[in-house]
Amino acid sequence: MGRKIFLLYLGLAGMLMTARAQTGTAPRITKLFNFGWKFHYGDIEGAEKPGFSDQSWETLDIPHDFQINQPWDKTAGGARGFKKMGVGWYRKTFQAEPAWKSRRVILDFEGMMALGKAWVNGHEVGATDYGYLGFGADITKLLHYDRPNVVAVRCSTGKRGGSRWYTGGGLFRDVHLIIKDTVAIARHGIYVTTPVIGPDKATVKIRVGIDGITNKSYDLKIETRILGPDGKEVASNTADAPKRNKLRTVEVDLPLLSVPAPKLWSIETPNLYNAKVSLILNGRKVDQVTQEFGIRTIEFSKEFGFKLNGKKVFLKGIANHDDLGALGVAAYETAIAREMDTLKAFGFNAIRTSHNPYSPSFLKLADKKGILIVDELYDKWSNHSYLLGEKPWTSTWYKNEIEWLKRDRNHPSVILWSFGNELQMREDLAGFPTGDWGVTTYRIMNVLAKRYDSTRPTTVAMFPARAGGVGKSDPSFNTKIVPPELATVTEVSSFNYRWANYQDYLKHAPGMNIFQSEASTNELTAPFFGMNRDKMIGLAYWGAISYWGESNKWPKKGWDYSYFDHALNPYPEAYLIKSIFTDKPLVRIAVQGTKADSMVWNDIMVGRNNAVSQWNWTKGKSYNINTYTNAEEVELLVNGHSVGIKKNDAPGNKKNIILWENIPYKAGKIVAIARTGGKEVARQEIESTGKAVALKLVAENNAWKAGGMDLNYVKVYAVDKKGRRVYTVNPETVTFTVNGAATIRAVDNGDQYSDGLFDGNKKKLHNGFAMAILRSAQIAGTVTLKADAEGLKSAVYRTITK
């Protein structure tokens, strides 16, 4: 009788699949769930209940950071950006479609900052204690088909001491609704590796996790098609799913695939393939997932540092937090792409995700643009200090590690897993209490990492202590230069700063392969030239882009010891770094108009020169000028008169920096001419400008898309009658007015010291600059942006979204 019932069940299941195929329902539907949310700042009782009235709440689209436009508060402390901790509620009402019946409906959150909990129709469906990672909630049994459904989300920034930097708050990443069959590919269920790569062919290995077949004997086939970078099929196969497997998610290693003449993923040519994996149940397609991947080899060795596709590559990177300036932590693809394009233009090729997983969009774009990623999971391993969540680290770490690894392991841009940061300051920051400065904790985490990805090495970023937890205040710090215990056992040895000590470290642990996971921007070219670039992996300049939080003093709202301000305007020192990161000849003039800013932070000297490339100063005063160049020599001309020719022959800590002292200011023009072999290879001119008379608008996005998710950064400059940017214009307030198929998402001017916020439509000029960030409407159309300021001629920008 049992067998007859089982066969009858199979027959009914087959009929259901046939009926579904005849109605044309897609095997999997993924809907972007970002639009039309209601928002309320502050905690409120009963907001999770479906009958709660949210009519008075603000209507908005996500991604959204509710903290960035809360008032700056001096008493809130600089670590988290002078913002008070808070709570935000989100609600969204939606209608379930009849076609979803008898299918699984998953509500997928990419993240909730910093702690989050979700309800559907009053029932709790999921939560996160570490908002940098997301979760999927099965809401199938909670849906109503005869009346609207309500999703409610509560997000909290957590306690004040739960982070050492600005985290933001809210639904800061995308939300999706996924409709799929009961037999389906699991969350992050496809894992692609390329174990053998040669010029003629590459072997592709795919493991797929399947839900809904536990202890079943279904006639289920797995079809796989590999599409090349041009979209054409290059390989395929079919395999049977196992029967009677008792695991909740059944993992299947598919037959190896062979890709002819593989086009490798690299920094210069980031070629991407797609694996289309389909589940065929009783002859009908019930699920299909497309997984992007790249074919490339990575090698790490103390003999050469790092090789990509057999070629030595030195990482020229940044280590930064994940906020995006005026947008806070709201993860817009356009904003991330803009940041990556800026970095690549200046010669950077790598990013360390300090100190937490960035968004899925970030990694997708890194794959597309050819940027190497050191993917980091945590700051400290502590149950108390710097703990973002409410649960002990020792009870949650493995869940987060699994989600992180499975989410990110298919990205060719990811070359190194980093488990944590600067643990050897106190024993309680290094994980389990095993008395070995985190060595055992690391080894446990590494075993788990190899379970989900064995293709990349692992590391932990170390400092500010040496072996035995010896810190700078200890008398032996500069005499017993012994590397921390943990750094000697990690597969890659990562050190924050202290590049001058690396050779001493290697005397004690010669097997280490060293990565400078944080380099001080204040030291300019010294960390780069101070490393053995033939044998070491590379470096990442800390805070190379200004970010919120970790401020050393009010009214500065964050970290600005950087090469770019938070609006991504480059400081002159960005060109100095470009001069060492690229071979393209350049020269840049940097006038030291105000005193340099520096301090001791984390036991190292940090700071910024506060130099600018402009020539409007005080008549009669003299100024020091640096010229940054990778040429052999520079000649400096002031108002047509040569000040002299100087060689670029300074030692490594000042290489590519030529100082010209006490240059008297007189309105006119400065010209720097760079020469190599006696021939001019680059020049820059800066000249005094007249009075500002008008505004000028410059838009960045010339292929602006409709759909509601694309941004356009439109810059406004104060200019004189010749159209030249005027830095010294009085801080006029610019009013932006937009009409048509867009809204103003934020306004900015790059000033870390301003008390102004980023919502609204007004912003003061800072160094003659301001900016409006526009978000496209979902429907295409014409957009008109006007900028007005008292005493200056207005500017208008018109475009059409497509």
DRENZA-567781 format. One record per residue (C-alpha): residue in three letters; x, y, z. Coordinates in steps of 0.2 Angstrom, whole numbers, padded with zeros to 4 digits, always signed. Layout:
BEGIN
AlaXYZ;...
This chain:
BEGIN
Met+0000+0000+0000;Gly+0014+0012+0004;Arg+0022+0010-0013;Lys+0006+0013-0022;Ile+0003+0029-0012;Phe+0021+0034-0016;Leu+0018+0030-0035;Leu+0002+0040-0034;Tyr+0011+0055-0026;Leu+0024+0054-0040;Gly+0010+0054-0053;Leu+0002+0069-0046;Ala+0018+0078-0044;Gly+0022+0075-0063;Met+0004+0081-0068;Leu+0007+0097-0058;Met+0024+0100-0067;Thr+0016+0097-0083;Ala+0002+0109-0079;Arg+0015+0122-0074;Ala+0024+0120-0090;Gln+0008+0123-0100;Thr+0004+0139-0091;Gly+0022+0146-0096;Thr+0027+0149-0078;Ala+0046+0152-0077;Pro+0056+0139-0067;Arg+0062+0153-0056;Ile+0057+0171-0054;Thr+0068+0184-0045;Lys+0060+0201-0042;Leu+0069+0216-0036;Phe+0059+0221-0020;Asn+0067+0238-0018;Phe+0053+0250-0022;Gly+0038+0257-0012;Trp+0044+0255+0006;Lys+0037+0265+0021;Phe+0050+0271+0033;His+0049+0278+0051;Tyr+0064+0283+0061;Gly+0063+0278+0079;Asp+0057+0263+0088;Ile+0038+0260+0088;Glu+0027+0247+0097;Gly+0017+0235+0086;Ala+0024+0240+0069;Glu+0027+0222+0064;Lys+0008+0219+0065;Pro-0001+0219+0048;Gly-0015+0230+0054;Phe-0003+0244+0060;Ser-0006+0260+0051;Asp+0009+0267+0042;Gln+0000+0281+0032;Ser+0010+0295+0040;Trp+0027+0286+0037;Glu+0039+0292+0024;Thr+0039+0283+0007;Leu+0055+0278+0000;Asp+0065+0266-0011;Ile+0080+0256-0005;Pro+0095+0254-0003;His+0093+0266+0011;Asp+0104+0272+0026;Phe+0093+0280+0039;Gln+0108+0286+0049;Ile+0117+0297+0037;Asn+0105+0311+0038;Gln+0102+0311+0056;Pro+0109+0326+0064;Trp+0128+0327+0068;Asp+0130+0326+0087;Lys+0146+0331+0095;Thr+0142+0320+0111;Ala+0139+0304+0101;Gly+0158+0302+0098;Gly+0169+0302+0083;Ala+0171+0283+0081;Arg+0154+0281+0073;Gly+0154+0297+0064;Phe+0146+0308+0078;Lys+0129+0300+0075;Lys+0118+0294+0089;Met+0113+0275+0088;Gly+0095+0272+0083;Val+0082+0261+0076;Gly+0072+0262+0060;Trp+0057+0253+0054;Tyr+0052+0248+0036;Arg+0036+0241+0030;Lys+0030+0236+0012;Thr+0013+0230+0007;Phe+0012+0219-0009;Gln+0000+0207-0018;Ala+0004+0189-0020;Glu+0001+0182-0037;Pro-0009+0166-0041;Ala+0005+0159-0050;Trp+0015+0158-0034;Lys+0003+0145-0027;Ser+0011+0128-0023;Arg+0028+0136-0025;Arg+0041+0142-0013;Val+0042+0160-0010;Ile+0058+0167-0003;Leu+0061+0184+0004;Asp+0080+0188+0002;Phe+0089+0202+0011;Glu+0107+0206+0006;Gly+0109+0214+0023;Met+0102+0224+0037;Met+0112+0237+0046;Ala+0117+0233+0059;Leu+0105+0221+0068;Gly+0089+0217+0059;Lys+0073+0207+0061;Ala+0059+0204+0048;Trp+0041+0199+0049;Val+0028+0194+0036;Asn+0010+0196+0040;Gly+0014+0198+0059;His+0025+0182+0059;Glu+0044+0183+0062;Val+0053+0175+0047;Gly+0071+0179+0050;Ala+0084+0190+0059;Thr+0103+0195+0058;Asp+0115+0198+0071;Tyr+0129+0204+0059;Gly+0121+0215+0046;Tyr+0135+0214+0033;Leu+0128+0197+0028;Gly+0111+0193+0023;Phe+0098+0179+0024;Gly+0084+0171+0015;Ala+0067+0168+0023;Asp+0054+0155+0017;Ile+0037+0165+0018;Thr+0027+0152+0007;Lys+0015+0147+0021;Leu+0012+0165+0027;Leu+0006+0172+0011;His-0012+0178+0008;Tyr-0019+0177-0009;Asp-0036+0185-0006;Arg-0029+0201+0003;Pro-0012+0211+0003;Asn+0003+0205+0012;Val+0014+0216+0024;Val+0033+0214+0026;Ala+0039+0223+0042;Val+0058+0226+0046;Arg+0066+0233+0061;Cys+0084+0238+0060;Ser+0095+0244+0074;Thr+0113+0252+0074;Gly+0116+0242+0090;Lys+0126+0249+0104;Arg+0138+0263+0103;Gly+0154+0253+0106;Gly+0149+0239+0094;Ser+0159+0246+0080;Arg+0175+0257+0078;Trp+0168+0265+0063;Tyr+0153+0272+0055;Thr+0141+0258+0051;Gly+0125+0267+0045;Gly+0108+0259+0048;Gly+0094+0251+0039;Leu+0090+0241+0023;Phe+0106+0247+0015;Arg+0107+0233+0002;Asp+0095+0225-0011;Val+0080+0215-0006;His+0073+0202-0018;Leu+0058+0191-0019;Ile+0062+0173-0026;Ile+0048+0162-0032;Lys+0054+0144-0036;Asp+0049+0126-0035;Thr+0050+0115-0020;Val+0064+0105-0029;Ala+0076+0119-0032;Ile+0095+0124-0031;Ala+0099+0130-0013;Arg+0104+0147-0008;His+0122+0151-0014;Gly+0120+0133-0020;Ile+0132+0133-0035;Tyr+0151+0132-0033;Val+0162+0133-0048;Thr+0181+0129-0048;Thr+0193+0127-0062;Pro+0206+0114-0056;Val+0216+0113-0072;Ile+0219+0128-0084;Gly+0230+0127-0100;Pro+0231+0137-0116;Asp+0221+0124-0126;Lys+0207+0120-0113;Ala+0201+0122-0095;Thr+0193+0110-0084;Val+0178+0117-0075;Lys+0171+0108-0059;Ile+0154+0112-0053;Arg+0146+0107-0036;Val+0127+0111-0034;Gly+0117+0110-0018;Ile+0099+0105-0021;Asp+0084+0107-0009;Gly+0068+0097-0009;Ile+0075+0080-0013;Thr+0080+0074+0005;Asn+0077+0055+0006;Lys+0068+0055-0011;Ser+0070+0045-0027;Tyr+0065+0058-0040;Asp+0069+0056-0058;Leu+0079+0072-0057;Lys+0092+0077-0070;Ile+0105+0091-0068;Glu+0109+0100-0085;Thr+0123+0112-0086;Arg+0128+0124-0100;Ile+0144+0134-0100;Leu+0142+0151-0110;Gly+0158+0160-0115;Pro+0161+0179-0113;Asp+0153+0181-0130;Gly+0137+0172-0124;Lys+0140+0157-0135;Glu+0139+0139-0127;Val+0156+0131-0125;Ala+0152+0116-0115;Ser+0138+0106-0108;Asn+0133+0090-0099;Thr+0119+0081-0090;Ala+0120+0071-0073;Asp+0107+0062-0062;Ala+0104+0068-0045;Pro+0107+0056-0031;Lys+0092+0046-0023;Arg+0088+0043-0005;Asn+0101+0056+0001;Lys+0097+0061+0019;Leu+0105+0078+0020;Arg+0094+0093+0020;Thr+0103+0101+0006;Val+0110+0088-0006;Glu+0127+0092-0014;Val+0131+0085-0030;Asp+0148+0085-0039;Leu+0144+0086-0058;Pro+0154+0078-0071;Leu+0169+0089-0076;Leu+0167+0100-0091;Ser+0180+0105-0103;Val+0181+0123-0110;Pro+0192+0125-0126;Ala+0204+0139-0128;Pro+0199+0148-0112;Lys+0199+0167-0111;Leu+0207+0170-0094;Trp+0200+0183-0081;Ser+0214+0196-0077;Ile+0215+0214-0071;Glu+0217+0219-0089;Thr+0205+0208-0097;Pro+0191+0203-0085;Asn+0183+0189-0095;Leu+0168+0181-0087;Tyr+0159+0165-0091;Asn+0142+0159-0086;Ala+0136+0142-0079;Lys+0118+0139-0082;Val+0112+0125-0071;Ser+0095+0118-0073;Leu+0085+0105-0064;Ile+0074+0093-0074;Leu+0061+0084-0064;Asn+0051+0071-0074;Gly+0056+0079-0090;Arg+0051+0096-0085;Lys+0063+0111-0080;Val+0058+0116-0062;Asp+0073+0127-0058;Gln+0087+0136-0067;Val+0101+0147-0059;Thr+0115+0156-0069;Gln+0131+0158-0060;Glu+0145+0170-0066;Phe+0163+0164-0064;Gly+0180+0167-0071;Ile+0194+0156-0077;Arg+0211+0161-0069;Thr+0225+0154-0059;Ile+0232+0162-0043;Glu+0248+0157-0034;Phe+0256+0163-0018;Ser+0274+0160-0013;Lys+0287+0168-0002;Glu+0298+0167-0018;Phe+0287+0179-0028;Gly+0273+0185-0018;Phe+0258+0183-0029;Lys+0255+0177-0047;Leu+0239+0179-0057;Asn+0239+0167-0072;Gly+0257+0164-0070;Lys+0262+0182-0070;Lys+0269+0192-0055;Val+0257+0205-0049;Phe+0260+0217-0035;Leu+0244+0222-0026;Lys+0242+0241-0027;Gly+0227+0243-0016;Ile+0217+0252-0003;Ala+0210+0246+0013;Asn+0194+0256+0017;His+0177+0255+0025;Asp+0161+0253+0014;Asp+0152+0269+0015;Leu+0150+0279-0001;Gly+0151+0297+0005;Ala+0135+0307+0005;Leu+0125+0291+0002;Gly+0131+0283+0018;Val+0132+0264+0017;Ala+0117+0263+0004;Ala+0125+0251-0008;Tyr+0121+0258-0026;Glu+0130+0249-0040;Thr+0133+0266-0049;Ala+0142+0273-0033;Ile+0152+0257-0031;Ala+0157+0257-0050;Arg+0162+0276-0049;Glu+0173+0272-0035;Met+0182+0257-0044;Asp+0184+0267-0060;Thr+0192+0281-0050;Leu+0204+0269-0042;Lys+0209+0260-0058;Ala+0212+0277-0066;Phe+0225+0281-0053;Gly+0233+0264-0055;Phe+0225+0254-0040;Asn+0222+0236-0044;Ala+0216+0229-0027;Ile+0204+0233-0012;Arg+0204+0225+0005;Thr+0186+0225+0012;Ser+0190+0231+0029;His+0184+0224+0041;Asn+0168+0216+0035;Pro+0160+0208+0019;Tyr+0155+0221+0006;Ser+0139+0220-0004;Pro+0136+0207-0018;Ser+0136+0221-0030;Phe+0153+0226-0025;Leu+0160+0209-0029;Lys+0150+0208-0045;Leu+0158+0225-0051;Ala+0175+0220-0045;Asp+0174+0204-0057;Lys+0168+0215-0071;Lys+0181+0228-0069;Gly+0196+0218-0065;Ile+0200+0223-0047;Leu+0208+0210-0035;Ile+0199+0208-0018;Val+0206+0203-0001;Asp+0189+0198+0006;Glu+0188+0201+0025;Leu+0175+0194+0037;Tyr+0178+0202+0054;Asp+0187+0215+0064;Lys+0190+0207+0081;Trp+0186+0190+0087;Ser+0178+0195+0104;Asn+0162+0192+0114;His+0163+0209+0121;Ser+0174+0223+0114;Tyr+0169+0229+0096;Leu+0155+0216+0095;Leu+0142+0222+0083;Gly+0129+0210+0087;Glu+0120+0205+0103;Lys+0126+0186+0103;Pro+0143+0180+0108;Trp+0155+0179+0094;Thr+0160+0162+0099;Ser+0142+0156+0096;Thr+0139+0164+0079;Trp+0156+0165+0070;Tyr+0154+0149+0060;Lys+0137+0153+0053;Asn+0143+0170+0047;Glu+0159+0162+0040;Ile+0149+0149+0030;Glu+0137+0162+0023;Trp+0152+0173+0018;Leu+0161+0159+0010;Lys+0147+0152+0000;Arg+0141+0169-0005;Asp+0158+0175-0012;Arg+0168+0160-0017;Asn+0163+0161-0036;His+0170+0178-0039;Pro+0187+0177-0048;Ser+0191+0194-0041;Val+0192+0187-0023;Ile+0210+0180-0021;Leu+0212+0179-0002;Trp+0201+0176+0013;Ser+0205+0187+0028;Phe+0197+0181+0045;Gly+0200+0196+0055;Asn+0210+0212+0059;Glu+0223+0217+0073;Leu+0219+0204+0086;Gln+0235+0203+0095;Met+0232+0218+0106;Arg+0223+0209+0120;Glu+0221+0191+0123;Asp+0202+0193+0124;Leu+0201+0200+0106;Ala+0208+0184+0098;Gly+0194+0171+0099;Phe+0193+0156+0109;Pro+0203+0156+0126;Thr+0216+0144+0121;Gly+0231+0155+0127;Asp+0240+0156+0110;Trp+0235+0173+0103;Gly+0222+0166+0092;Val+0232+0152+0083;Thr+0220+0139+0088;Thr+0205+0150+0083;Tyr+0212+0153+0066;Arg+0216+0135+0063;Ile+0198+0130+0067;Met+0191+0144+0055;Asn+0203+0138+0042;Val+0197+0120+0043;Leu+0179+0127+0040;Ala+0185+0138+0026;Lys+0193+0123+0017;Arg+0176+0114+0018;Tyr+0168+0127+0007;Asp+0183+0134-0003;Ser+0200+0126-0005;Thr+0206+0137-0019;Arg+0212+0152-0010;Pro+0223+0155+0005;Thr+0218+0163+0021;Thr+0225+0176+0032;Val+0223+0188+0047;Ala+0229+0206+0047;Met+0240+0209+0062;Phe+0246+0224+0072;Pro+0249+0234+0083;Ala+0259+0221+0094;Arg+0273+0210+0092;Ala+0275+0192+0098;Gly+0268+0190+0116;Gly+0257+0205+0114;Val+0271+0217+0116;Gly+0265+0235+0111;Lys+0274+0251+0107;Ser+0274+0257+0125;Asp+0284+0241+0130;Pro+0303+0245+0131;Ser+0307+0230+0121;Phe+0296+0235+0106;Asn+0310+0241+0096;Thr+0323+0229+0102;Lys+0314+0212+0101;Ile+0306+0214+0083;Val+0298+0197+0083;Pro+0282+0194+0072;Pro+0266+0190+0081;Glu+0263+0171+0084;Leu+0247+0171+0073;Ala+0256+0179+0058;Thr+0268+0165+0058;Val+0255+0152+0055;Thr+0243+0160+0043;Glu+0244+0154+0025;Val+0248+0173+0020;Ser+0256+0184+0033;Ser+0247+0201+0033;Phe+0254+0216+0043;Asn+0246+0233+0045;Tyr+0260+0246+0043;Arg+0278+0242+0050;Trp+0285+0239+0033;Ala+0302+0244+0040;Asn+0301+0228+0051;Tyr+0297+0215+0038;Gln+0315+0210+0035;Asp+0317+0208+0054;Tyr+0301+0197+0055;Leu+0308+0186+0041;Lys+0323+0182+0052;His+0312+0174+0064;Ala+0300+0166+0052;Pro+0308+0165+0035;Gly+0293+0155+0027;Met+0281+0170+0028;Asn+0274+0177+0012;Ile+0270+0195+0017;Phe+0256+0207+0012;Gln+0255+0225+0019;Ser+0237+0225+0023;Glu+0237+0243+0028;Ala+0249+0256+0023;Ser+0249+0274+0030;Thr+0244+0287+0017;Asn+0255+0299+0027;Glu+0271+0290+0023;Leu+0267+0293+0004;Thr+0278+0282-0007;Ala+0289+0275+0007;Pro+0278+0259+0011;Phe+0278+0255-0007;Phe+0297+0257-0010;Gly+0301+0250+0007;Met+0294+0233+0003;Asn+0303+0219-0007;Arg+0291+0220-0022;Asp+0299+0205-0031;Lys+0295+0193-0016;Met+0281+0201-0007;Ile+0262+0202-0011;Gly+0258+0220-0011;Leu+0250+0234+0000;Ala+0234+0243+0003;Tyr+0234+0261+0008;Trp+0223+0263+0023;Gly+0208+0275+0021;Ala+0214+0281+0004;Ile+0196+0287+0002;Ser+0189+0298+0015;Tyr+0176+0289+0026;Trp+0164+0293+0040;Gly+0168+0289+0058;Glu+0185+0286+0066;Ser+0187+0305+0068;Asn+0200+0311+0079;Lys+0192+0328+0083;Trp+0176+0337+0081;Pro+0170+0345+0069;Lys+0178+0333+0057;Lys+0166+0319+0054;Gly+0177+0305+0049;Trp+0194+0300+0042;Asp+0202+0312+0029;Tyr+0220+0307+0030;Ser+0217+0301+0012;Tyr+0221+0303-0006;Phe+0203+0307-0011;Asp+0189+0316-0002;His+0172+0307+0001;Ala+0165+0315-0015;Leu+0180+0306-0024;Asn+0189+0322-0029;Pro+0208+0318-0029;Tyr+0220+0327-0018;Pro+0237+0331-0027;Glu+0244+0316-0017;Ala+0233+0304-0027;Tyr+0244+0309-0042;Leu+0259+0305-0032;Ile+0253+0287-0029;Lys+0248+0286-0048;Ser+0266+0291-0052;Ile+0272+0275-0043;Phe+0257+0264-0048;Thr+0258+0267-0067;Asp+0271+0270-0080;Lys+0262+0284-0088;Pro+0273+0300-0087;Leu+0265+0313-0076;Val+0268+0329-0066;Arg+0257+0337-0053;Ile+0259+0354-0044;Ala+0254+0354-0025;Val+0255+0370-0016;Gln+0256+0369+0003;Gly+0244+0383+0007;Thr+0240+0378+0025;Lys+0249+0368+0039;Ala+0249+0349+0037;Asp+0238+0339+0049;Ser+0245+0324+0057;Met+0244+0314+0073;Val+0248+0297+0081;Trp+0235+0284+0078;Asn+0236+0266+0082;Asp+0254+0268+0086;Ile+0259+0275+0069;Met+0260+0293+0062;Val+0245+0297+0051;Gly+0240+0314+0042;Arg+0239+0324+0026;Asn+0248+0338+0018;Asn+0233+0349+0015;Ala+0241+0354-0002;Val+0231+0359-0017;Ser+0233+0362-0035;Gln+0228+0380-0037;Trp+0237+0397-0037;Asn+0226+0410-0028;Trp+0235+0415-0012;Thr+0240+0430-0002;Lys+0251+0443-0011;Gly+0268+0445-0004;Lys+0268+0428+0005;Ser+0279+0413+0001;Tyr+0274+0395-0001;Asn+0282+0378-0002;Ile+0277+0369-0018;Asn+0279+0350-0021;Thr+0280+0343-0039;Tyr+0275+0325-0040;Thr+0282+0315-0055;Asn+0289+0299-0061;Ala+0300+0308-0074;Glu+0319+0310-0071;Glu+0318+0329-0068;Val+0306+0344-0067;Glu+0308+0362-0072;Leu+0297+0374-0063;Leu+0292+0391-0071;Val+0283+0405-0061;Asn+0276+0418-0072;Gly+0287+0413-0086;His+0303+0413-0076;Ser+0312+0397-0072;Val+0315+0393-0054;Gly+0327+0379-0059;Ile+0328+0361-0064;Lys+0328+0348-0050;Lys+0332+0329-0052;Asn+0319+0316-0046;Asp+0333+0307-0036;Ala+0327+0307-0018;Pro+0327+0291-0008;Gly+0313+0279-0007;Asn+0303+0288+0007;Lys+0303+0304-0004;Lys+0304+0296-0021;Asn+0294+0305-0035;Ile+0293+0321-0023;Ile+0302+0337-0028;Leu+0302+0351-0016;Trp+0303+0369-0021;Glu+0304+0380-0005;Asn+0298+0398-0002;Ile+0291+0402-0019;Pro+0284+0420-0018;Tyr+0266+0422-0023;Lys+0261+0434-0037;Ala+0245+0431-0047;Gly+0249+0423-0064;Lys+0254+0405-0069;Ile+0265+0391-0063;Val+0271+0378-0075;Ala+0279+0361-0071;Ile+0288+0353-0085;Ala+0293+0335-0083;Arg+0307+0328-0093;Thr+0315+0311-0096;Gly+0331+0309-0106;Gly+0330+0327-0109;Lys+0313+0326-0118;Glu+0297+0333-0111;Val+0285+0319-0106;Ala+0272+0328-0096;Arg+0267+0346-0090;Gln+0254+0354-0079;Glu+0249+0372-0078;Ile+0240+0381-0064;Glu+0235+0399-0065;Ser+0227+0413-0054;Thr+0208+0415-0058;Gly+0197+0430-0058;Lys+0181+0432-0048;Ala+0168+0419-0049;Val+0154+0424-0060;Ala+0144+0408-0065;Leu+0140+0390-0061;Lys+0145+0376-0072;Leu+0137+0359-0072;Val+0146+0343-0077;Ala+0137+0326-0077;Glu+0147+0310-0075;Asn+0134+0297-0082;Asn+0132+0299-0101;Ala+0122+0282-0102;Trp+0110+0285-0088;Lys+0097+0271-0086;Ala+0079+0271-0081;Gly+0073+0258-0069;Gly+0075+0267-0053;Met+0092+0260-0048;Asp+0104+0271-0058;Leu+0113+0286-0052;Asn+0120+0302-0060;Tyr+0133+0312-0051;Val+0131+0330-0058;Lys+0145+0342-0052;Val+0144+0360-0050;Tyr+0159+0372-0051;Ala+0160+0391-0048;Val+0169+0398-0063;Asp+0176+0415-0068;Lys+0173+0423-0085;Lys+0185+0412-0094;Gly+0177+0396-0087;Arg+0190+0392-0075;Arg+0186+0384-0058;Val+0188+0397-0044;Tyr+0193+0388-0028;Thr+0192+0404-0017;Val+0174+0408-0020;Asn+0164+0413-0005;Pro+0154+0398+0002;Glu+0139+0402-0008;Thr+0124+0391-0006;Val+0119+0381-0022;Thr+0101+0377-0024;Phe+0097+0362-0035;Thr+0080+0360-0044;Val+0076+0344-0053;Asn+0061+0340-0064;Gly+0056+0325-0074;Ala+0061+0307-0073;Ala+0073+0308-0058;Thr+0074+0314-0040;Ile+0089+0321-0029;Arg+0096+0307-0019;Ala+0109+0317-0010;Val+0119+0334-0011;Asp+0137+0335-0007;Asn+0153+0346-0007;Gly+0167+0334-0001;Asp+0169+0344+0016;Gln+0172+0333+0031;Tyr+0170+0348+0043;Ser+0153+0354+0037;Asp+0138+0352+0049;Gly+0127+0351+0034;Leu+0117+0335+0029;Phe+0115+0327+0012;Asp+0096+0327+0010;Gly+0086+0342+0003;Asn+0092+0352-0012;Lys+0104+0365-0005;Lys+0123+0364-0002;Lys+0137+0376+0001;Leu+0151+0377-0011;His+0167+0370-0004;Asn+0183+0374-0014;Gly+0171+0380-0028;Phe+0163+0363-0029;Ala+0146+0355-0025;Met+0137+0340-0032;Ala+0120+0333-0034;Ile+0117+0314-0034;Leu+0102+0310-0045;Arg+0092+0294-0044;Ser+0083+0289-0060;Ala+0064+0286-0060;Gln+0058+0268-0064;Ile+0051+0275-0081;Ala+0062+0283-0094;Gly+0060+0301-0098;Thr+0068+0319-0099;Val+0077+0326-0084;Thr+0081+0344-0081;Leu+0093+0350-0067;Lys+0096+0368-0063;Ala+0109+0375-0051;Asp+0107+0393-0043;Ala+0118+0403-0032;Glu+0116+0421-0027;Gly+0127+0432-0037;Leu+0132+0419-0049;Lys+0124+0415-0066;Ser+0113+0399-0065;Ala+0117+0383-0075;Val+0106+0370-0082;Tyr+0108+0352-0087;Arg+0096+0342-0098;Thr+0097+0323-0102;Ile+0086+0308-0106;Thr+0086+0292-0096;Lys+0084+0276-0107;
